[in-house]
Amino acid sequence: RLAHEKPAAIRGLFLRPNHRRPALSKKRKDALTFDHLAAPTDASPPAMSLPHILTKHARLWLALVPNLLLVALAFLWPHDGEDRGPALLSIAGHQHFILLHFPVAILMLVPFFEIWDRHSEPSPTLRRLSLLGAASIWATCLFGLIEAHFNGGEYAGLDQHLWLGIAASFAAAAAWFLLAQPWRVRVVAQIAAVIVMTVAAHIGGAKVHGDLFKPNKESQKSAQP
C-alpha cells in the first residue's frame, strides 16, 4: 500500500457521498442549539454549606438555643462588683476584650458583600461569614458575662451594654437563619445586626476609651469609673 493512500473510512468521506451522514433538519438544528444554551456551563456540584445540609428546624435550633443560654447566664451570674475569681475564669473573662474585635469586623463585611454581589442567593463565602459572625459575637457575649460576674464588673451603662450585646447576638443569629430569604430581607436583617452591635460596642467602649464623640480631655474624664 502506498504511503500516501488514505484509509478506506477516510476515503469514503470523499468518494462515497451517498453514504455520508444525512443533513440535519432546521427543526433539529434549532433543538440542538436550544439544548446547548440551556445546559449549565459548569457541571461541578454546588459547594455545600451549613444552611444547605441542615434542615430549617435545625438551623432555628442553632440560632435560638445558644442565645437563650446567654439570657439564662445573665440572670444566674449577677454583676454586682464582687471579684469572685477563680484565676482561670478571671483570665477567661479578660478575653472578652480580644474577642470583641472579630464580630465587629465580620458582621460589617456581611452586608457589604451582600449589597456588592446583589445575588438572589448568597454565595458560600457570604454564608460562612454570616455563620462566623454569629458564632463570634455569641462567644464575645459569653466571655463578657464571665468578665462581669467573676471579675467584679460594675459601672454605669453595664446593664445596657450587656443586654444590647445579647440582643446583637440574637440579631446576628437571625441574619444567618434568614439567609434562605429574598435579598432585601437578608440585607435588612444584616444591617439591623450591625446597628445593634455598634450601639452595644459604643457603650462598652466608652467605659474603656471614653466618649469617642468628645475631645480628648473630656473623653478621658468620662472614662473614669
Contacts in CASP RR format, 6 or more apart in sequence:
PFRMAT RR
TARGET T0000
AUTHOR 0000-0000-0000
METHOD contacts of the structure
MODEL  1
RLAHEKPAAIRGLFLRPNHRRPALSKKRKDALTFDHLAAPTDASPPAMSL
PHILTKHARLWLALVPNLLLVALAFLWPHDGEDRGPALLSIAGHQHFILL
HFPVAILMLVPFFEIWDRHSEPSPTLRRLSLLGAASIWATCLFGLIEAHF
NGGEYAGLDQHLWLGIAASFAAAAAWFLLAQPWRVRVVAQIAAVIVMTVA
AHIGGAKVHGDLFKPNKESQKSAQP
12 19 0 8 1.000
13 20 0 8 1.000
24 32 0 8 1.000
46 52 0 8 1.000
46 124 0 8 1.000
47 124 0 8 1.000
49 124 0 8 1.000
49 127 0 8 1.000
49 128 0 8 1.000
50 59 0 8 1.000
50 127 0 8 1.000
50 131 0 8 1.000
51 59 0 8 1.000
51 127 0 8 1.000
51 176 0 8 1.000
51 179 0 8 1.000
51 180 0 8 1.000
54 62 0 8 1.000
56 180 0 8 1.000
59 176 0 8 1.000
59 177 0 8 1.000
60 177 0 8 1.000
62 173 0 8 1.000
63 134 0 8 1.000
63 173 0 8 1.000
63 174 0 8 1.000
63 176 0 8 1.000
63 177 0 8 1.000
64 173 0 8 1.000
66 138 0 8 1.000
66 173 0 8 1.000
67 138 0 8 1.000
67 166 0 8 1.000
67 169 0 8 1.000
67 170 0 8 1.000
67 173 0 8 1.000
70 138 0 8 1.000
70 141 0 8 1.000
70 142 0 8 1.000
70 145 0 8 1.000
70 166 0 8 1.000
70 169 0 8 1.000
71 166 0 8 1.000
73 142 0 8 1.000
73 145 0 8 1.000
74 145 0 8 1.000
74 162 0 8 1.000
74 163 0 8 1.000
74 166 0 8 1.000
77 145 0 8 1.000
77 146 0 8 1.000
77 148 0 8 1.000
77 149 0 8 1.000
77 150 0 8 1.000
78 149 0 8 1.000
79 148 0 8 1.000
79 149 0 8 1.000
79 152 0 8 1.000
79 153 0 8 1.000
79 154 0 8 1.000
79 158 0 8 1.000
79 162 0 8 1.000
80 152 0 8 1.000
80 154 0 8 1.000
81 152 0 8 1.000
81 153 0 8 1.000
81 154 0 8 1.000
82 152 0 8 1.000
83 90 0 8 1.000
83 150 0 8 1.000
83 151 0 8 1.000
83 152 0 8 1.000
84 149 0 8 1.000
84 150 0 8 1.000
84 151 0 8 1.000
84 152 0 8 1.000
85 150 0 8 1.000
85 151 0 8 1.000
86 150 0 8 1.000
89 146 0 8 1.000
89 150 0 8 1.000
90 150 0 8 1.000
90 151 0 8 1.000
92 143 0 8 1.000
92 146 0 8 1.000
93 143 0 8 1.000
93 144 0 8 1.000
93 146 0 8 1.000
93 147 0 8 1.000
93 150 0 8 1.000
93 151 0 8 1.000
94 147 0 8 1.000
94 151 0 8 1.000
95 143 0 8 1.000
96 140 0 8 1.000
96 143 0 8 1.000
96 144 0 8 1.000
96 146 0 8 1.000
96 147 0 8 1.000
97 147 0 8 1.000
97 208 0 8 1.000
99 136 0 8 1.000
99 139 0 8 1.000
99 140 0 8 1.000
99 143 0 8 1.000
100 140 0 8 1.000
100 201 0 8 1.000
102 133 0 8 1.000
102 136 0 8 1.000
102 140 0 8 1.000
103 133 0 8 1.000
103 136 0 8 1.000
103 137 0 8 1.000
103 140 0 8 1.000
103 168 0 8 1.000
103 172 0 8 1.000
103 197 0 8 1.000
104 197 0 8 1.000
104 201 0 8 1.000
106 129 0 8 1.000
106 132 0 8 1.000
106 133 0 8 1.000
106 136 0 8 1.000
107 133 0 8 1.000
107 137 0 8 1.000
107 172 0 8 1.000
107 190 0 8 1.000
107 193 0 8 1.000
107 194 0 8 1.000
107 197 0 8 1.000
108 194 0 8 1.000
109 129 0 8 1.000
110 126 0 8 1.000
110 129 0 8 1.000
110 130 0 8 1.000
110 133 0 8 1.000
110 175 0 8 1.000
110 190 0 8 1.000
111 187 0 8 1.000
111 190 0 8 1.000
111 191 0 8 1.000
111 194 0 8 1.000
113 123 0 8 1.000
113 125 0 8 1.000
113 126 0 8 1.000
113 129 0 8 1.000
114 122 0 8 1.000
114 126 0 8 1.000
114 183 0 8 1.000
114 186 0 8 1.000
114 187 0 8 1.000
114 190 0 8 1.000
115 187 0 8 1.000
117 123 0 8 1.000
117 126 0 8 1.000
118 183 0 8 1.000
119 183 0 8 1.000
120 182 0 8 1.000
120 183 0 8 1.000
122 130 0 8 1.000
122 179 0 8 1.000
122 186 0 8 1.000
126 179 0 8 1.000
127 179 0 8 1.000
130 172 0 8 1.000
130 175 0 8 1.000
130 176 0 8 1.000
130 179 0 8 1.000
130 190 0 8 1.000
131 176 0 8 1.000
133 172 0 8 1.000
133 176 0 8 1.000
134 169 0 8 1.000
134 172 0 8 1.000
134 173 0 8 1.000
134 175 0 8 1.000
134 176 0 8 1.000
137 165 0 8 1.000
137 168 0 8 1.000
137 169 0 8 1.000
137 172 0 8 1.000
137 197 0 8 1.000
138 169 0 8 1.000
138 172 0 8 1.000
138 173 0 8 1.000
141 165 0 8 1.000
141 166 0 8 1.000
141 168 0 8 1.000
141 169 0 8 1.000
144 162 0 8 1.000
145 162 0 8 1.000
147 153 0 8 1.000
148 154 0 8 1.000
148 158 0 8 1.000
148 162 0 8 1.000
155 207 0 8 1.000
155 225 0 8 1.000
157 203 0 8 1.000
157 204 0 8 1.000
157 207 0 8 1.000
158 207 0 8 1.000
160 200 0 8 1.000
160 203 0 8 1.000
161 200 0 8 1.000
161 203 0 8 1.000
161 204 0 8 1.000
161 207 0 8 1.000
164 196 0 8 1.000
164 199 0 8 1.000
164 200 0 8 1.000
164 203 0 8 1.000
165 196 0 8 1.000
165 197 0 8 1.000
165 200 0 8 1.000
167 196 0 8 1.000
167 200 0 8 1.000
168 193 0 8 1.000
168 196 0 8 1.000
168 197 0 8 1.000
168 200 0 8 1.000
171 189 0 8 1.000
171 192 0 8 1.000
171 193 0 8 1.000
171 196 0 8 1.000
171 197 0 8 1.000
172 193 0 8 1.000
172 197 0 8 1.000
174 189 0 8 1.000
174 193 0 8 1.000
175 186 0 8 1.000
175 189 0 8 1.000
175 190 0 8 1.000
175 192 0 8 1.000
175 193 0 8 1.000
178 185 0 8 1.000
178 186 0 8 1.000
178 189 0 8 1.000
179 186 0 8 1.000
181 189 0 8 1.000
202 212 0 8 1.000
205 212 0 8 1.000
206 212 0 8 1.000
206 222 0 8 1.000
206 223 0 8 1.000
207 223 0 8 1.000
208 223 0 8 1.000
209 219 0 8 1.000
209 223 0 8 1.000
210 219 0 8 1.000
210 220 0 8 1.000
210 222 0 8 1.000
210 223 0 8 1.000
211 218 0 8 1.000
211 219 0 8 1.000
211 222 0 8 1.000
211 223 0 8 1.000
212 219 0 8 1.000
214 222 0 8 1.000
END
